[in-house]
Amino acid sequence: MKRHETKIAVRFQEVDSFDVVWHGHYIGYFEIGRLDLAKKFDLSPEALRQRGFFAPVVDMKCRIRASARYDDNLVVRTSVRPMDKAMLIFTYTIVSERDGQVIAEGETTHVLLTLENKMLYAVPEELKSSLRRMLEYLDAA
């Protein structure tokens, strides 16, 4: 399975007094990667809202394997698992651009809801094409 790559640089405000990235920022880096991928396929939060849906996070996991530091260049590798239900599981690997060392890994699980908070069990027709194109791009279809 292919992964979508998003490059980011660690900003000064993201490090703690030990000069390492504060652990909570890795979830933010995951989000940057997810939104970059979703936008390519008209599945950004705004695009979903315009179609009458949203996809809140209902579960997340993050495992930190090494420390990133101020001004490190990182690559967020994002993918999505194919699902038969109206949910999406995005997977992430953050690596150092310099040497490829794995910094963090994780996943987020999102369910599809209508704007009226009605849970969906099947992917709506108006989203199937976008999801299919995303899965094809990631060789996950």
C-alpha positions in Angstrom: 0.0 0.0 0.0 1.3 3.4 -1.0 1.3 6.3 1.5 0.6 10.0 0.9 3.6 12.2 2.1 3.3 15.6 3.7 6.4 17.5 4.8 6.5 19.6 7.9 9.2 21.4 9.9 9.1 21.4 13.7 8.4 24.9 14.9 9.9 26.4 18.0 6.6 26.6 19.9 6.2 22.8 19.5 9.2 21.8 21.6 9.3 21.6 25.4 12.0 22.7 27.9 14.0 19.6 26.9 14.1 20.8 23.3 12.0 17.8 22.1 8.5 17.9 20.5 5.8 17.8 23.1 4.0 14.5 22.7 0.6 16.1 22.0 1.9 17.6 18.8 2.2 14.3 17.1 -1.6 14.0 16.9 -1.6 17.5 15.2 1.0 16.2 12.7 -1.2 13.3 12.0 -4.1 15.7 11.3 -1.9 17.7 8.9 -1.2 14.6 6.9 -4.8 13.4 7.0 -6.1 16.8 5.8 -3.5 17.0 3.1 -4.6 13.6 1.8 -8.4 14.2 2.2 -8.2 17.6 0.4 -6.8 15.9 -2.7 -10.1 13.9 -3.0 -12.6 16.5 -2.0 -13.0 14.9 1.5 -11.8 17.8 3.6 -13.9 18.7 6.6 -15.4 21.7 4.6 -16.1 19.5 1.6 -17.8 16.9 3.8 -19.9 19.6 5.5 -21.0 21.0 2.2 -22.3 17.5 1.3 -24.1 17.2 4.6 -21.7 15.0 6.6 -18.8 15.1 9.1 -16.3 12.6 10.3 -15.4 13.0 14.0 -12.5 11.1 15.5 -13.8 8.3 17.8 -10.5 6.6 18.5 -6.8 7.4 18.2 -3.5 5.8 18.9 0.0 7.2 18.9 3.3 5.4 19.6 6.4 7.7 19.9 9.5 5.9 18.9 12.1 8.7 18.9 12.3 12.4 19.7 11.9 15.1 17.1 13.5 18.4 17.8 13.1 22.1 16.8 13.7 22.7 13.1 13.7 19.0 12.2 12.2 18.2 8.9 9.6 15.5 9.1 7.5 13.5 6.7 4.1 12.4 7.6 3.1 9.3 5.7 -0.6 8.8 5.6 -2.8 6.0 4.4 -6.3 4.8 4.9 -7.6 1.3 5.4 -10.5 0.1 3.0 -13.7 -0.4 5.0 -17.1 -1.9 4.3 -18.7 0.4 6.9 -19.2 4.2 7.0 -16.0 4.7 8.9 -12.4 5.6 8.0 -9.2 4.4 9.7 -6.2 6.5 8.8 -2.7 5.2 9.5 0.3 7.4 10.0 4.1 7.1 10.2 6.2 10.1 10.9 9.8 9.8 9.8 12.8 12.1 9.9 13.5 13.5 6.4 17.2 13.5 7.2 17.7 9.8 7.9 14.4 8.1 7.6 14.2 7.2 11.3 10.7 6.5 12.5 9.6 9.2 15.0 6.0 8.2 15.6 3.3 5.8 14.4 -0.4 5.9 14.9 -4.0 5.8 13.6 -7.2 7.6 13.9 -10.7 6.2 13.5 -13.5 8.4 12.1 -17.2 7.6 11.8 -19.4 9.3 9.2 -22.4 11.2 10.6 -25.0 13.5 9.0 -25.0 17.1 10.2 -28.0 16.1 12.3 -25.7 13.6 14.2 -27.3 10.6 12.6 -24.8 7.7 12.4 -24.4 6.2 9.0 -23.7 2.5 8.5 -23.0 2.5 4.8 -20.9 5.0 2.8 -23.3 7.4 1.1 -23.4 7.4 -2.7 -22.2 11.0 -2.8 -18.9 10.0 -1.1 -18.2 6.7 -2.7 -16.5 8.1 -5.8 -14.1 10.3 -3.7 -13.3 7.4 -1.4 -12.7 5.0 -4.3 -10.3 7.5 -5.9 -8.4 7.9 -2.6 -8.1 4.1 -2.2 -7.0 3.7 -5.8 -4.3 6.4 -5.3 -3.1 4.5 -2.3 -3.3 1.2 -4.1 -5.6 0.0 -1.3 -8.8 -0.6 -3.4 
